[in-house]
Amino acid sequence: MILAALRERPEHLRFVDAVRRDGHRVTRVRTVASARAGGPVDHRLTVSPREIDLLLDTATSEEPA
């Protein structure tokens, strides 16, 4: 419900995930890019709303029946 409410204001969201850098696992924090924003996007610094939707869909489909 919170994510749905903030869909119109993605600049208020942060996407946190773990990645490997130099053999170590580190936490990465990225801002959510606006779906309306144009121009090039640096995916090291931002995550698109579409990427989040795909991850949420994957998590939902793995729930036990």
Secondary structure, DSSP 4 states (H G I P E B T S, - for coil): -HHHHHTT-GGG-EEEEEEEETTEEEEEEEEEPPTT--S---TTTEE-HHHHHHHHHHHHHTS--
